[in-house]
Amino acid sequence: MAERGGFTLIEMLVALAVFSLAAMALLNLSGESTRSAQRVEVRTLGGMVAENVAVEAAVSPVLGEGESSGQSDLGGRRWAWSRAVTATADPDLLRIDVHVRDEEGQAADRTLFRRRAP
């Protein structure tokens, strides 16, 4: 009887198990990459909203101390922002803290300083 070359059932099962582990690792990596891209998008868009609110405060002719808040639409999403204007040790300088969040939580923070309006 001639000997036939080929794989045994055990060898095939081991090969399939190794292949399935590699496939699962690749699927996990793909999912993590998607989640990471989504976090980058949230931070980027939230940062743009924070920059817009900060610029509005920086160019405002009159900016008093205190807190304000509002909402902005950007990228098909609604962003909630809050702005706190506080005095500093220098009487001619104001500190402006901007916090932006989406429905899932904190997205971006910005802090800037500007001269107090005369």
C-alpha positions, 0 to 999 in steps of 0.5 A: 500500500502506498503511503499518502501525504497529507495532514492528520485531523489533529494537525488540521485542528491545531492549525485552525486553532492557531488561525482563529487566535490570529484572526481574533487578535486582528479583529480586536486590533481593528476595533481598538483602532476604530475606538481610538479614531472616534476619541481623536475626532471627539477631542479635535472637534471639542478643541475647535469649539473650545478655541472658538469660545476662547477667541470670542472671549479674547476679542470681546471689548468688555469681559467681566468676571464670572461664569457663563455657559452655552451650546454650539453645534459642530460636526453634526453634534451639540457641544456644551461649553462653560467659561469662567473668567477670574482675576489673577494676581496681576490686576490688569490680567484676567484668566479665562478657563473654557471647558467643552463636553459632549453627551459622553463627557469631557472633550476639551479644555483651554486656558488663556489670559488677556488684559482687563478692558480699560 
